[in-house]
Amino acid sequence: MKPPVYLALFILILPLQSSMLGPLAIAGISPDLVLIAVYVIGLLTGPREAAVAGLTLGFLQDINSAGFVGLMALTHGAAGFSAGLLGRNVLNFASPSNILFLAAFSLGEAVLITLFIQVIFGSVPFFSMLFTRMLPAAVYTGLFGTLVLQLLKSRKTLVLLTRPSLQKEF
């Protein structure tokens, strides 16, 4: 992606996550816009750039929250790397499988974070959280992310977002 797009993304993503998606929450569950952005970057650029973007966005999310610094950076970096590999070898913007992969990344991230909290703090109601928070959030993130991909899939938008060296693929 182009450097000005990254700069705008890094500055605006967290305020958009809290202000724009707050009213869209269903039963207190909202989609993970940062994970969706990392997934889109992975489809557009490849594993290395998406992993770095995921680490950066995750770190910004970590310092904005009261959680462990580095946990979101690690999970978003891994999601970016995986999305980059999938984007290079398997998926594109129009693939109907994007909803499944986005939901799987969201669920995997939630499970890893919950297991980490289980190890650090002890008793966490894992199965209760799985069915009441993690699975609904994963489905919502997958649906919302697919909507974002549909909005971004026009050739003009992709050319506007990506560097000239990556545009030959579109």
MIRORO-801359 format. One line per 8 residues: number of its first residue (from 1); for each residue x, y, z of N, C-alpha, C, CB. Coordinates in nm, 4 decimals. Glycine has a CB too. Example, Ala and Ser with C-alpha at 12.3 -4.5 7.8 and 13.67 -1.06 7.14 Angstrom:
REM residues 2
1> 1.3190 -0.5690 0.7800 1.2300 -0.4500 0.7800 1.3200 -0.3300 0.7800 1.1308 -0.4473 0.9046 | 1.2850 -0.2250 0.7080 1.3670 -0.1060 0.7140 1.2900 0.0030 0.7870 1.4084 -0.0598 0.5725
This chain:
REM residues 170
1> 0.0842 -0.1177 0.0000 0.0000 0.0000 0.0000 0.0880 0.1230 0.0000 -0.0954 0.0003 0.1208 | 0.0296 0.2349 -0.0369 0.1033 0.3598 -0.0441 0.1262 0.4154 0.0962 0.0283 0.4619 -0.1313 | 0.2434 0.4775 0.1189 0.2733 0.5335 0.2521 0.1679 0.6307 0.3056 0.4052 0.6039 0.2474 | 0.1095 0.7204 0.2242 0.0052 0.8066 0.2813 -0.1190 0.7284 0.3277 -0.0362 0.9110 0.1786 | -0.1470 0.6171 0.2626 -0.2605 0.5337 0.3042 -0.2301 0.4708 0.4401 -0.2905 0.4231 0.1979 | -0.1059 0.4224 0.4583 -0.0669 0.3675 0.5878 -0.0747 0.4734 0.6974 0.0744 0.3099 0.5806 | -0.0249 0.5920 0.6690 -0.0278 0.6996 0.7683 -0.1714 0.7312 0.8102 0.0404 0.8260 0.7126 | -0.2589 0.7459 0.7129 -0.4000 0.7729 0.7433 -0.4618 0.6565 0.8212 -0.4797 0.7981 0.6131
9> -0.4287 0.5351 0.7823 -0.4817 0.4170 0.8509 -0.4356 0.4125 0.9958 -0.4388 0.2891 0.7783 | -0.3061 0.4351 1.0185 -0.2523 0.4295 1.1541 -0.3106 0.5388 1.2423 -0.1009 0.4409 1.1510 | -0.3396 0.6540 1.1852 -0.3946 0.7649 1.2639 -0.5437 0.7465 1.2904 -0.3709 0.8978 1.1921 | -0.6182 0.6949 1.1914 -0.7644 0.6941 1.1999 -0.8278 0.5632 1.2464 -0.8193 0.7279 1.0685 | -0.7543 0.4527 1.2442 -0.8183 0.3226 1.2661 -0.8788 0.3087 1.4059 -0.7177 0.2118 1.2437 | -0.8074 0.3493 1.5081 -0.8609 0.3315 1.6441 -0.9780 0.4240 1.6733 -0.7518 0.3550 1.7464 | -0.9723 0.5529 1.6340 -1.0930 0.6346 1.6529 -1.2133 0.5832 1.5739 -1.0644 0.7777 1.6129 | -1.1895 0.5333 1.4525 -1.2999 0.4759 1.3746 -1.3558 0.3516 1.4419 -1.2533 0.4419 1.2327
17> -1.2670 0.2694 1.4973 -1.3109 0.1470 1.5656 -1.4060 0.1800 1.6803 -1.1896 0.0681 1.6187 | -1.3711 0.2799 1.7586 -1.4535 0.3096 1.8757 -1.5738 0.3974 1.8433 -1.3696 0.3767 1.9812 | -1.5573 0.4951 1.7542 -1.6686 0.5874 1.7298 -1.7669 0.5366 1.6245 -1.6148 0.7217 1.6871 | -1.7177 0.4833 1.5152 -1.8061 0.4409 1.4071 -1.8726 0.3058 1.4358 -1.7282 0.4332 1.2769 | -1.7951 0.2141 1.4931 -1.8486 0.0798 1.5121 -1.9188 0.0621 1.6463 -1.7379 -0.0210 1.4998 | -1.9021 0.1574 1.7368 -1.9730 0.1506 1.8641 -2.1236 0.1440 1.8470 -1.9373 0.2691 1.9489 | -2.1813 0.2332 1.7657 -2.3262 0.2266 1.7445 -2.3724 0.1017 1.6684 -2.3710 0.3490 1.6700 | -2.2815 0.0352 1.5988 -2.3181 -0.0856 1.5241 -2.3084 -0.2125 1.6084 -2.2295 -0.0994 1.4021
25> -2.2728 -0.1971 1.7350 -2.2587 -0.3137 1.8233 -2.3938 -0.3823 1.8430 -2.1995 -0.2717 1.9602 | -2.3893 -0.5127 1.8383 -2.5074 -0.5951 1.8626 -2.4810 -0.6736 1.9903 -2.5386 -0.6912 1.7406 | -2.5610 -0.6480 2.0923 -2.5441 -0.7110 2.2242 -2.4030 -0.6896 2.2776 -2.5748 -0.8615 2.2164 | -2.3482 -0.5719 2.2541 -2.2152 -0.5388 2.3032 -2.1015 -0.5948 2.2196 -2.2011 -0.5869 2.4416 | -2.1324 -0.6549 2.1060 -2.0297 -0.7148 2.0199 -2.0185 -0.6321 1.8924 -2.0634 -0.8641 1.9865 | -1.8973 -0.5885 1.8627 -1.8752 -0.5131 1.7392 -1.7630 -0.5801 1.6605 -1.8405 -0.3633 1.7695 | -1.7593 -0.5586 1.5292 -1.6542 -0.6206 1.4487 -1.5184 -0.5577 1.4783 -1.6867 -0.6081 1.2995 | -1.4140 -0.6331 1.4531 -1.2767 -0.5876 1.4771 -1.2238 -0.5217 1.3501 -1.1843 -0.7065 1.5207
33> -1.2331 -0.3898 1.3439 -1.1914 -0.3150 1.2251 -1.0412 -0.3261 1.2018 -1.2311 -0.1681 1.2384 | -0.9627 -0.3341 1.3089 -0.8177 -0.3463 1.2944 -0.7827 -0.4795 1.2279 -0.7476 -0.3345 1.4321 | -0.8463 -0.5860 1.2698 -0.8219 -0.7167 1.2083 -0.8642 -0.7162 1.0614 -0.8972 -0.8272 1.2848 | -0.9748 -0.6517 1.0316 -1.0203 -0.6415 0.8926 -0.9181 -0.5638 0.8095 -1.1594 -0.5729 0.8852 | -0.8654 -0.4549 0.8636 -0.7645 -0.3753 0.7919 -0.6384 -0.4580 0.7672 -0.7294 -0.2473 0.8716 | -0.5957 -0.5343 0.8659 -0.4775 -0.6192 0.8498 -0.5033 -0.7258 0.7437 -0.4389 -0.6854 0.9844 | -0.6222 -0.7817 0.7420 -0.6587 -0.8820 0.6420 -0.6560 -0.8224 0.5010 -0.7981 -0.9399 0.6726 | -0.7110 -0.7025 0.4866 -0.7106 -0.6349 0.3554 -0.5674 -0.6064 0.3112 -0.7923 -0.5026 0.3612
41> -0.4845 -0.5609 0.4033 -0.3442 -0.5349 0.3700 -0.2764 -0.6638 0.3264 -0.2696 -0.4727 0.4902 | -0.3082 -0.7740 0.3929 -0.2517 -0.9023 0.3529 -0.2918 -0.9428 0.2124 -0.2934 -1.0088 0.4494 | -0.4177 -0.9226 0.1780 -0.4623 -0.9563 0.0425 -0.3980 -0.8661 -0.0618 -0.6142 -0.9463 0.0329 | -0.3733 -0.7407 -0.0254 -0.3174 -0.6453 -0.1210 -0.1664 -0.6561 -0.1381 -0.3518 -0.5068 -0.0785 | -0.0933 -0.6875 -0.0317 0.0514 -0.6704 -0.0368 0.1326 -0.7975 -0.0261 0.0925 -0.5805 0.0698 | 0.0945 -0.8876 0.0607 0.1750 -1.0069 0.0833 0.2077 -1.0231 0.2298 0.3028 -1.0014 0.0019 | 0.2720 -1.1355 0.2648 0.2896 -1.1690 0.4058 0.3810 -1.0748 0.4844 0.3430 -1.3061 0.4159 | 0.4918 -1.0322 0.4260 0.5872 -0.9521 0.5022 0.5288 -0.8161 0.5401 0.7157 -0.9332 0.4220
49> 0.4767 -0.7457 0.4422 0.4209 -0.6130 0.4678 0.2969 -0.6212 0.5569 0.3861 -0.5437 0.3356 | 0.2165 -0.7234 0.5387 0.0969 -0.7394 0.6219 0.1335 -0.7732 0.7662 0.0062 -0.8485 0.5642 | 0.2387 -0.8522 0.7854 0.2825 -0.8841 0.9217 0.3322 -0.7590 0.9929 0.3930 -0.9911 0.9194 | 0.4090 -0.6760 0.9230 0.4578 -0.5516 0.9835 0.3411 -0.4575 1.0136 0.5600 -0.4821 0.8901 | 0.2468 -0.4471 0.9214 0.1288 -0.3637 0.9452 0.0469 -0.4189 1.0621 0.0417 -0.3554 0.8178 | 0.0338 -0.5506 1.0706 -0.0387 -0.6122 1.1811 0.0294 -0.5883 1.3150 -0.0532 -0.7604 1.1571 | 0.1614 -0.6008 1.3171 0.2358 -0.5717 1.4394 0.2168 -0.4265 1.4818 0.3847 -0.6018 1.4198 | 0.2247 -0.3357 1.3853 0.2111 -0.1935 1.4156 0.0704 -0.1596 1.4635 0.2457 -0.1100 1.2930
57> -0.0296 -0.2044 1.3894 -0.1676 -0.1755 1.4296 -0.2022 -0.2430 1.5622 -0.2653 -0.2211 1.3206 | -0.1535 -0.3653 1.5817 -0.1764 -0.4344 1.7081 -0.1090 -0.3626 1.8242 -0.1262 -0.5775 1.6996 | 0.0119 -0.3113 1.8017 0.0808 -0.2363 1.9061 0.0054 -0.1079 1.9385 0.2247 -0.2042 1.8634 | -0.0448 -0.0397 1.8361 -0.1268 0.0800 1.8612 -0.2512 0.0439 1.9422 -0.1679 0.1470 1.7277 | -0.3105 -0.0686 1.9118 -0.4269 -0.1141 1.9863 -0.3884 -0.1507 2.1302 -0.4914 -0.2345 1.9157 | -0.2710 -0.2106 2.1470 -0.2236 -0.2458 2.2808 -0.2017 -0.1220 2.3679 -0.0941 -0.3258 2.2710 | -0.1358 -0.0210 2.3129 -0.1078 0.0970 2.3959 -0.2327 0.1809 2.4183 0.0009 0.1827 2.3314 | -0.3349 0.1586 2.3386 -0.4616 0.2300 2.3562 -0.5520 0.1608 2.4589 -0.5345 0.2414 2.2221
65> -0.5190 0.0378 2.4945 -0.6029 -0.0363 2.5891 -0.5267 -0.0584 2.7200 -0.6475 -0.1725 2.5285 | -0.5925 -0.1186 2.8129 -0.5302 -0.1466 2.9419 -0.4786 -0.2897 2.9491 -0.6292 -0.1212 3.0547 | -0.4643 -0.3541 2.8354 -0.4211 -0.4934 2.8333 -0.2700 -0.5075 2.8302 -0.4805 -0.5640 2.7148 | -0.2267 -0.6279 2.8028 -0.0843 -0.6568 2.7927 -0.0289 -0.5990 2.6637 -0.0586 -0.8083 2.7994 | 0.0781 -0.5223 2.6749 0.1396 -0.4634 2.5562 0.2111 -0.5742 2.4797 0.2388 -0.3480 2.5943 | 0.1758 -0.5886 2.3558 0.2373 -0.6870 2.2686 0.1466 -0.8027 2.2320 0.3590 -0.7396 2.3324 | 0.0403 -0.8240 2.3082 -0.0474 -0.9381 2.2811 -0.1251 -0.9187 2.1504 -0.1451 -0.9590 2.3980 | -0.1876 -0.8042 2.1341 -0.2600 -0.7764 2.0088 -0.1620 -0.7620 1.8922 -0.3459 -0.6476 2.0226
73> -0.0443 -0.7062 1.9193 0.0567 -0.6936 1.8148 0.0953 -0.8319 1.7625 0.1813 -0.6188 1.8679 | 0.1142 -0.9248 1.8532 0.1507 -1.0605 1.8139 0.0395 -1.1276 1.7335 0.1833 -1.1438 1.9373 | -0.0835 -1.1186 1.7819 -0.1931 -1.1873 1.7122 -0.2251 -1.1202 1.5790 -0.3187 -1.1904 1.8003 | -0.2222 -0.9871 1.5734 -0.2491 -0.9187 1.4468 -0.1341 -0.9389 1.3471 -0.2719 -0.7686 1.4714 | -0.0114 -0.9447 1.3979 0.1018 -0.9734 1.3097 0.0903 -1.1108 1.2462 0.2325 -0.9631 1.3865 | 0.0518 -1.2097 1.3279 0.0329 -1.3454 1.2751 -0.0832 -1.3504 1.1765 0.0085 -1.4447 1.3897 | -0.1910 -1.2780 1.2071 -0.3056 -1.2741 1.1147 -0.2661 -1.2073 0.9834 -0.4250 -1.1991 1.1788 | -0.1876 -1.1002 0.9911 -0.1427 -1.0326 0.8696 -0.0545 -1.1226 0.7843 -0.0675 -0.9054 0.9051
81> 0.0371 -1.1932 0.8488 0.1244 -1.2847 0.7759 0.0422 -1.3937 0.7077 0.2283 -1.3473 0.8706 | -0.0519 -1.4510 0.7815 -0.1370 -1.5569 0.7251 -0.2241 -1.5050 0.6113 -0.2256 -1.6172 0.8341 | -0.2820 -1.3871 0.6296 -0.3647 -1.3289 0.5230 -0.2800 -1.2980 0.4003 -0.4350 -1.2008 0.5723 | -0.1561 -1.2551 0.4216 -0.0666 -1.2292 0.3091 -0.0350 -1.3552 0.2309 0.0615 -1.1663 0.3580 | -0.0113 -1.4649 0.3031 0.0125 -1.5923 0.2346 -0.1110 -1.6367 0.1579 0.0535 -1.7006 0.3351 | -0.2274 -1.6239 0.2202 -0.3515 -1.6619 0.1522 -0.3769 -1.5727 0.0312 -0.4703 -1.6544 0.2491 | -0.3517 -1.4437 0.0456 -0.3734 -1.3505 -0.0653 -0.2803 -1.3766 -0.1811 -0.3563 -1.2085 -0.0185 | -0.1609 -1.4212 -0.1513 -0.0641 -1.4487 -0.2572 -0.0949 -1.5791 -0.3295 0.0764 -1.4536 -0.1997
89> -0.1446 -1.6781 -0.2567 -0.1580 -1.8125 -0.3138 -0.3003 -1.8606 -0.3365 -0.0906 -1.9083 -0.2263 | -0.3977 -1.8098 -0.2596 -0.5305 -1.8719 -0.2624 -0.6418 -1.7723 -0.2917 -0.5580 -1.9401 -0.1306 | -0.6470 -1.6632 -0.2178 -0.7633 -1.5746 -0.2186 -0.7426 -1.4478 -0.2993 -0.7995 -1.5380 -0.0787 | -0.8536 -1.3835 -0.3320 -0.8538 -1.2471 -0.3841 -0.9730 -1.1748 -0.3224 -0.8604 -1.2449 -0.5416 | -0.9922 -1.0505 -0.3603 -1.0990 -0.9709 -0.3003 -1.2374 -1.0281 -0.3267 -1.0927 -0.8299 -0.3518 | -1.2577 -1.0918 -0.4393 -1.3904 -1.1384 -0.4775 -1.4233 -1.2776 -0.4246 -1.4026 -1.1377 -0.6265 | -1.3295 -1.3424 -0.3588 -1.3509 -1.4797 -0.3138 -1.4584 -1.4862 -0.2043 -1.2192 -1.5396 -0.2623 | -1.5552 -1.5750 -0.2200 -1.6571 -1.5903 -0.1159 -1.6003 -1.6529 0.0121 -1.7722 -1.6755 -0.1682
97> -1.4814 -1.7088 0.0048 -1.4192 -1.7696 0.1224 -1.3668 -1.6665 0.2211 -1.3066 -1.8599 0.0799 | -1.3620 -1.5405 0.1822 -1.3098 -1.4373 0.2726 -1.3863 -1.4319 0.4036 -1.3149 -1.3015 0.2055 | -1.5165 -1.4521 0.3977 -1.5963 -1.4479 0.5205 -1.5509 -1.5562 0.6185 -1.7462 -1.4649 0.4881 | -1.5212 -1.6741 0.5672 -1.4762 -1.7838 0.6536 -1.3378 -1.7571 0.7113 -1.4753 -1.9151 0.5760 | -1.2474 -1.7072 0.6272 -1.1122 -1.6816 0.6755 -1.1095 -1.5671 0.7764 -1.0196 -1.6503 0.5586 | -1.1854 -1.4612 0.7509 -1.1929 -1.3518 0.8478 -1.2506 -1.3989 0.9806 -1.2774 -1.2373 0.7922 | -1.3555 -1.4778 0.9746 -1.4155 -1.5315 1.0969 -1.3168 -1.6242 1.1686 -1.5466 -1.6073 1.0643 | -1.2448 -1.7052 1.0935 -1.1470 -1.7959 1.1542 -1.0333 -1.7183 1.2200 -1.0907 -1.8920 1.0489
105> -0.9852 -1.6126 1.1541 -0.8797 -1.5303 1.2145 -0.9297 -1.4635 1.3415 -0.8302 -1.4240 1.1152 | -1.0513 -1.4128 1.3387 -1.1082 -1.3476 1.4562 -1.1251 -1.4475 1.5707 -1.2433 -1.2829 1.4214 | -1.1769 -1.5650 1.5406 -1.1955 -1.6668 1.6431 -1.0613 -1.7155 1.6967 -1.2759 -1.7844 1.5873 | -0.9662 -1.7390 1.6081 -0.8335 -1.7835 1.6515 -0.7664 -1.6818 1.7422 -0.7453 -1.8105 1.5311 | -0.7774 -1.5548 1.7063 -0.7206 -1.4498 1.7894 -0.7876 -1.4466 1.9271 -0.7348 -1.3137 1.7201 | -0.9186 -1.4562 1.9307 -0.9917 -1.4541 2.0579 -0.9559 -1.5739 2.1439 -1.1423 -1.4513 2.0330 | -0.9427 -1.6903 2.0843 -0.9062 -1.8102 2.1600 -0.7653 -1.7959 2.2174 -0.9153 -1.9360 2.0705 | -0.6702 -1.7475 2.1367 -0.5334 -1.7291 2.1869 -0.5289 -1.6303 2.3027 -0.4417 -1.6811 2.0746
113> -0.5996 -1.5202 2.2902 -0.6014 -1.4203 2.3973 -0.6666 -1.4776 2.5227 -0.6759 -1.2932 2.3517 | -0.7750 -1.5504 2.5068 -0.8422 -1.6107 2.6221 -0.7533 -1.7143 2.6898 -0.9744 -1.6751 2.5793 | -0.6843 -1.7952 2.6117 -0.5932 -1.8938 2.6709 -0.4776 -1.8252 2.7431 -0.5387 -1.9884 2.5627 | -0.4282 -1.7166 2.6881 -0.3226 -1.6395 2.7536 -0.3717 -1.5850 2.8879 -0.2755 -1.5238 2.6627 | -0.4914 -1.5308 2.8883 -0.5491 -1.4782 3.0122 -0.5724 -1.5921 3.1117 -0.6821 -1.4033 2.9834 | -0.6114 -1.7088 3.0619 -0.6302 -1.8268 3.1470 -0.4991 -1.8644 3.2157 -0.6831 -1.9460 3.0638 | -0.3900 -1.8620 3.1420 -0.2600 -1.8978 3.1988 -0.2159 -1.7944 3.3026 -0.1541 -1.9100 3.0875 | -0.2366 -1.6678 3.2739 -0.1900 -1.5616 3.3635 -0.2781 -1.5491 3.4875 -0.1861 -1.4283 3.2893
121> -0.4087 -1.5447 3.4687 -0.4996 -1.5139 3.5786 -0.5725 -1.6352 3.6363 -0.5998 -1.4147 3.5324 | -0.5710 -1.7449 3.5680 -0.6414 -1.8625 3.6189 -0.7810 -1.8743 3.5606 -0.6493 -1.8577 3.7701 | -0.8748 -1.9009 3.6418 -1.0112 -1.9358 3.6043 -1.0769 -1.8349 3.5098 -1.0944 -1.9494 3.7277 | -1.0935 -1.8752 3.3858 -1.1661 -1.7984 3.2848 -1.2743 -1.8909 3.2299 -1.0699 -1.7452 3.1695 | -1.3991 -1.8462 3.2264 -1.5069 -1.9329 3.1748 -1.4977 -1.9467 3.0222 -1.6461 -1.8760 3.2147 | -1.4044 -2.0323 2.9771 -1.3717 -2.0413 2.8350 -1.4925 -2.0757 2.7488 -1.2638 -2.1443 2.8137 | -1.5641 -2.1831 2.7808 -1.6733 -2.2272 2.6947 -1.7903 -2.1294 2.6958 -1.7208 -2.3645 2.7374 | -1.8139 -2.0685 2.8084 -1.9165 -1.9643 2.8149 -1.8789 -1.8469 2.7237 -1.9353 -1.9155 2.9609
129> -1.7525 -1.8048 2.7319 -1.7063 -1.6950 2.6463 -1.7055 -1.7350 2.4990 -1.5662 -1.6503 2.6885 | -1.6730 -1.8607 2.4724 -1.6685 -1.9082 2.3342 -1.8030 -1.8910 2.2653 -1.6261 -2.0546 2.3298 | -1.9092 -1.9313 2.3335 -2.0407 -1.9283 2.2707 -2.1130 -1.7949 2.2840 -2.1254 -2.0353 2.3288 | -2.0793 -1.7147 2.3854 -2.1506 -1.5877 2.4037 -2.0754 -1.4673 2.3478 -2.1775 -1.5654 2.5499 | -1.9431 -1.4752 2.3336 -1.8653 -1.3610 2.2866 -1.7813 -1.3917 2.1620 -1.7752 -1.3129 2.3970 | -1.7006 -1.4966 2.1700 -1.6017 -1.5206 2.0652 -1.6640 -1.5594 1.9313 -1.5069 -1.6285 2.1092 | -1.7522 -1.6579 1.9313 -1.8154 -1.6993 1.8048 -1.9019 -1.5886 1.7435 -1.9009 -1.8239 1.8277 | -1.9877 -1.5210 1.8214 -2.0639 -1.4109 1.7602 -1.9740 -1.2986 1.7069 -2.1615 -1.3533 1.8618
137> -1.8670 -1.2661 1.7794 -1.7757 -1.1621 1.7319 -1.7048 -1.2063 1.6039 -1.6722 -1.1276 1.8407 | -1.6691 -1.3329 1.5956 -1.6029 -1.3841 1.4750 -1.6968 -1.3784 1.3546 -1.5544 -1.5287 1.4973 | -1.8212 -1.4183 1.3749 -1.9186 -1.4124 1.2645 -1.9426 -1.2678 1.2216 -2.0525 -1.4783 1.3061 | -1.9575 -1.1792 1.3173 -1.9814 -1.0375 1.2874 -1.8618 -0.9769 1.2144 -2.0099 -0.9588 1.4170 | -1.7401 -1.0089 1.2599 -1.6201 -0.9583 1.1928 -1.6120 -1.0134 1.0504 -1.4929 -0.9962 1.2726 | -1.6442 -1.1410 1.0316 -1.6425 -1.1992 0.8974 -1.7428 -1.1328 0.8049 -1.6705 -1.3474 0.9046 | -1.8633 -1.1102 0.8533 -1.9661 -1.0445 0.7710 -1.9299 -0.8994 0.7389 -2.1014 -1.0489 0.8424 | -1.8879 -0.8257 0.8411 -1.8543 -0.6849 0.8205 -1.7305 -0.6715 0.7312 -1.8305 -0.6148 0.9560
145> -1.6320 -0.7594 0.7516 -1.5120 -0.7572 0.6685 -1.5415 -0.7880 0.5234 -1.4111 -0.8551 0.7209 | -1.6336 -0.8793 0.4997 -1.6728 -0.9103 0.3621 -1.7415 -0.7904 0.2973 -1.7657 -1.0330 0.3588 | -1.8215 -0.7188 0.3730 -1.8832 -0.5954 0.3234 -1.7761 -0.4928 0.2872 -1.9797 -0.5369 0.4287 | -1.6753 -0.4772 0.3737 -1.5654 -0.3841 0.3451 -1.4926 -0.4263 0.2178 -1.4663 -0.3777 0.4643 | -1.4653 -0.5553 0.2035 -1.3978 -0.6042 0.0823 -1.4803 -0.5769 -0.0426 -1.3696 -0.7540 0.0937 | -1.6113 -0.5929 -0.0332 -1.6976 -0.5656 -0.1484 -1.6931 -0.4173 -0.1857 -1.8426 -0.6084 -0.1184 | -1.6847 -0.3308 -0.0853 -1.6771 -0.1867 -0.1122 -1.5428 -0.1472 -0.1728 -1.7008 -0.1078 0.0163 | -1.4369 -0.2210 -0.1387 -1.3024 -0.1872 -0.1862 -1.2636 -0.2558 -0.3164 -1.2024 -0.2221 -0.0814
153> -1.3438 -0.3485 -0.3664 -1.2963 -0.4333 -0.4759 -1.2961 -0.3696 -0.6143 -1.3785 -0.5540 -0.4811 | -1.3465 -0.2487 -0.6281 -1.3401 -0.1868 -0.7606 -1.1948 -0.1578 -0.7974 -1.4243 -0.0564 -0.7647 | -1.1646 -0.1686 -0.9227 -1.0261 -0.1500 -0.9699 -0.9734 -0.0122 -0.9352 -1.0176 -0.1716 -1.1208 | -1.0572 0.0904 -0.9461 -1.0134 0.2263 -0.9149 -0.9700 0.2391 -0.7693 -1.1249 0.3260 -0.9447 | -1.0438 0.1792 -0.6795 -1.0094 0.1857 -0.5371 -0.8802 0.1118 -0.5097 -1.1221 0.1275 -0.4514 | -0.8630 -0.0063 -0.5692 -0.7420 -0.0835 -0.5467 -0.6189 -0.0112 -0.6009 -0.7547 -0.2209 -0.6109 | -0.6317 0.0520 -0.7151 -0.5196 0.1278 -0.7722 -0.4870 0.2471 -0.6834 -0.5525 0.1752 -0.9162 | -0.5882 0.3097 -0.6289 -0.5673 0.4236 -0.5399 -0.4941 0.3833 -0.4122 -0.7006 0.4877 -0.5050
161> -0.5198 0.2643 -0.3617 -0.4607 0.2190 -0.2358 -0.3203 0.1624 -0.2496 -0.5482 0.1160 -0.1744 | -0.2895 0.0998 -0.3622 -0.1657 0.0233 -0.3712 -0.0558 0.0974 -0.4451 -0.1917 -0.1078 -0.4390 | 0.0670 0.0592 -0.4111 0.1848 0.1131 -0.4787 0.1876 0.0628 -0.6224 0.3152 0.0734 -0.4040 | 0.2501 0.1370 -0.7132 0.2569 0.0929 -0.8536 0.3213 -0.0445 -0.8717 0.3336 0.1941 -0.9347 | 0.4176 -0.0799 -0.7878 0.4832 -0.2110 -0.8023 0.3887 -0.3266 -0.7727 0.6040 -0.2196 -0.7102 | 0.2800 -0.3023 -0.7006 0.1831 -0.4085 -0.6688 0.0612 -0.4060 -0.7593 0.1386 -0.3965 -0.5250 | 0.0463 -0.3031 -0.8413 -0.0751 -0.2856 -0.9200 -0.0842 -0.3788 -1.0392 -0.0844 -0.1451 -0.9671 | 0.0241 -0.4411 -1.0779 0.0193 -0.5311 -1.1941 -0.0711 -0.6508 -1.1700 0.1591 -0.5793 -1.2291
169> -0.0953 -0.6833 -1.0416 -0.1776 -0.7993 -1.0095 -0.3268 -0.7724 -1.0284 -0.1513 -0.8429 -0.8673 | -0.3679 -0.6446 -1.0381 -0.5084 -0.6131 -1.0509 -0.5422 -0.6002 -1.1952 -0.5445 -0.4865 -0.9757
